[in-house]
Amino acid sequence: MHWYNPMTRSVEDVPAPCTEEEAVEMLSGAPDSGAFAAKYFGLRREGMGVEQAMIFVGHHWRMWHLRYKYVG
């Protein structure tokens, strides 16, 4: 899976998670993990698959991080 990892704020190629548990584990461990997981579960409720939801979570947070990036 090619995605933006919101935890490391970098683009990565990693094996896609197959289960909810694996996806949540990939999003866990950072101060903002709750927000990452909330976005993920919202996308899953809308009908996205695990891998697609993870890619969209990464995209959402990449755009958010760029919006609030200090350019000074």
N, C-alpha and C positions, 0 to 999 in steps of 0.2 A: 504494500500500500504506500503510495506517495502522498504525504500529507505534511501539514504544518503542525508541529507538536507544540501546543500552547504552554507546556511545562518548561521546555527548553528554549522556546521561541526560535526554533529552527526548522527547516524543511528536512524531512527524513524519508528514507525508503525502509520500511519495516514490514514484517509479516502482519497481515491483517488479523484482527481478533476474530475468533469464530463464535464466541459466546458473549453474553452480556457481562459476565464476570470478568472475562479477559479485557473487554473494553473499559470497564470501570477501573480495573487495575492499572491500565495504561494512563488513565486520567487522574489517578490518585497520587497524593504525596506532596502537592504544592498548596500554598495558602489559598489559591483560587480554585482548588479542586471541586468544591461544591458547585461553583458557577459552571465549570466545564461539564460536570455530570448532569446538571439541570438542563443545559442546552442539549446534551446528548439524549436524555430521556424524552425531552420535548420532541425532538426529531424522530425518535423511535415511535412515539405515540402517533405521529403524523403518517407513519407507515414505511419509513425508510428502513433498509436493512442495516445490520451492524456496521459493515464496512463503509457504506455510503454515509451513515450518520457520523461516523468518526471523521471522515473526510470533510463533511460540512461543518462539524465542530471546529476542526482546525482552520477552515476557511473563515468562519465567523470570528474567531479569536485573532487570526492574522490581521483581518481588517480592523478590528478593535485596537490591536496593538499599534498598527500604523497610524490610526487616527490620533492616538494619544502619545505618539513618540516625540520626545524632546528633540528639537532640531536646532537648538541654540548654539 
